[in-house]
Amino acid sequence: MKHFSRLFPLALTFVAALVLTSTAAAQTDAPIPLHMSVLDQIPATNASFHAAGVANGKHSSVASSTLKRGAAGLDQGGQPHGFFPADLGRSPGGASIHRAQHHLIYINMPPSHWGNVAQFLTDLGRSDYIQILDQYVGAHDGDRYTLGTSFQLNLSLPAGTPLGYNQILQIVHAAASISGSGYGHIYHLLLPQGMDTCASFGCYQPDLGNIGFCAYHGSVTYQDAIGHAVFTVLPFAGIHGCEQPPTGTTHSQEEDSQNAFVAHETFEAITDPDGDHWYVQTLDSLYGNEVADLCQAAALFPDGFYYGLAQNIMLNGRWYTVPGMYSNRNHGCAFYSTQ
């Protein structure tokens, strides 16, 4: 089992080789009720996860890589080994996701609580922005990542108890039992404002001043027919330390902030679902960073708070606030595949 820490604030990854199981899923616009049972407590043989850290002034965007020889990595998208140290390397045997359906799991609140994540993911899948990933996944056709079945889950937690990692795996199992598993499905768990969550690498507990991460993506292999599943965990992003500045689009600050982390985790779930494929492999301070990590930036604003530095761009005819994504082709952060 490969195990390494990400060399940037508050991010940790555990990696394992996982297997593929895929079933069909119907597409729908309205969320359907999701219920968990004892059958969803199936043990998991392997799990991987990678968290996006808190916004701070120390983690700056990689506008372009330093033109120097670095430690030799593996296949770096056709570029000379080690020449651009920030370029993502590709590990043999790892997987990326060529096409998939997104499944949103709204917990305890209606979809509007998070803005309109379904519309954002639809527009994202039809944009030039998502095609930055073509160079990593080996596909070039449009509209490959579409909206599938979404779910509404009502979950009761004891007062002061955060949502645990095992509970998250049970939720993913319940949804995958309905809509399918394998690399063709990505499950996004949307946690409402006020719901805390903890995992082995830290906690999201803004009410206690403990923000160990803002979001994360992961994968798991269950010991039953469901097999392998890919997911993201998206706590409410409209909090200091995770939010974008109040100078974004016509959407609310909370919605812009949520969309920025949906984009971050979606891009990384696609390029590195199991933590063993596309990431920086040069042996320097960037080692282990994924496609969105390299462009995660924040700055101190006049109000005394740090905010993310996502930019306003148009996706499928609508304006959104999104972070740049690292492009091996450009050796820097990009917002369009043609940059």
Buried (B, 14 or more C-beta within 10 A) or exposed (E): EEEEEBBBBBBBBBBBBBEEBEBEBEEBEEBEEBEBEEEBEBEBBBBBBBBBBBBBEEBEBBEEBEEEEBEBBEEBBEBEBBBBBBBBBBBEEBBBBBBBBBBBBBBBBEBEBBBBBBBBBBBBBBBBBBBBBBBBBEBEEEEBBBBBBBBBBEBEBEEEEBBEBEBBBBBBBBBBBBBBBBBBBBBBBBBBBEBBBBBEBBBBBBEEEEBBBBBBBBBBBBEEEBBBBBBBBBBBBBBBBBBBBEEBBEBEBBBBBBBBBBBBBBBBBBBBBBBBBBBBBBEBEBBBBBBBBBBBBBBEEEEEBBBBBBBBBBBBEBBBBBBBBBBBBBBBBBBBBEE
